[in-house]
């Protein structure tokens, strides 16, 4: 029996009382969560600064503000989402009415990562609460200040039988996975995602896996190059590239490559300054191990701009490299840092073939003014989601469910998607007793002939 089985059993016992299914209970919990975040905004910013050197602007934009926006959207629409949905009945079910009832799973385990340690813990928690579940949060041990603050905030606001935060490393995650929860929501790497899914399979526990991969960013010759450079510089290097949907590599049409790299370098300098690795506003690499891994990529090709490091502060300035190919180490795994490999192409068919030869990416970004080019890329490449003429911003819309496909993930959330992912849709048909169709019963005369005609 797992060390955490007692906690899971207490939450299951609380869930069985039915309180979490009450719409007013859910709304009150979401309201408490919103007040809690606003009350501790300063402490959250300080914790994110200690863990990752995040600036106040970046901490609010990518962590606190986006969560408050998600909360507001959920509270506004929750009443409508929780109602049973009436759907059509077929003629063979004459007299019936059909409904879909969303219902919670029970105890949801949310395992969150270190790159956005607040947002990626609380955003799925909003969905779990909205759907009527109990929840156990397991934040990352690599961001201890934020994880500790999360545990303190949640612990003094919610009963542990309802929402609990459990801190610890991989052995803690494994113990929780062995505890027979009702749903697992994991955000992290592909290798760990496979471990999560294997553990879930033992109890046939449903999962959502928000993973990653090598997300391409394609710049076609007809793109608005200055705007593309600005938006790619922002999307790639925000959070020091430690974003699951950051452009992982640049695929730029050969005829505009030199001009675009110049514009990209200028955009980086404008947004992040001339020496961000020496300043106090650029996000640091989370650990020495990740810093060393990223540093090794700098030897894979020719540095186009950037490349300077600050080992004491675990900072690497925004960097682009070329003279790499698909066999280079930097192209064998998700970069997950402020290093952008640059590849060039002559034809779109080459891009389609090369991207499709690899695992389906979590995101794809295309910069082109051509509707034909846009249509071709969208039709021929499978990926989780993305943007045309922008980067990362699709995550900000509550109307766009976010998730991967294939190796980049299973399931999607944000907005109503967060409610849906933590809800089981129970199908109910309510049949009339005022009449009965006799030919559904085989003893009726000519039953087979009549059922064939009817169907």
Buried (B, 14 or more C-beta within 10 A) or exposed (E): EBBBBEBBBBBBEBBEEEBBBEBEBBBEBBEBBBEBBEEBBEBBBBBBBBBBBBBBEBBBBBBBBBBBBBBEBBBEBBEEBBEEEEEEBEEEBEEEBBBEBBBBBBBBBBBBBBBBBBBBBBBBBBBBBBBBBBBBBBBBBBBBBBBBBBBEBBEEBBEBBBBBBBBBEEEBBBBBBBBBBBBBBBBBBBEBBEBBBEBBEEEEBBBBBBBBBBBBBBBBBEBEBBBBBBBBBBBBBBBBBBBBBBBBBBBBBEEBBEBBBBBBBBBBBEBBBEEBBEBEEBBBBBEEEBBEBBBEBBEBBEBBBBBBBBEEBBBBBBBBBBEBEEEBEBBEBBBBBBBBBBBBBEEBEEBBEBBEEEBBBBBBBBBBEBEEBBEBBBEBBEBBBBBBBBBBBBBBEBEBBBBBBBBBBBBBBBBBBBBBBBBBEEEEEEEEEEEEBEBEEEEEEEBEEBBEEEE
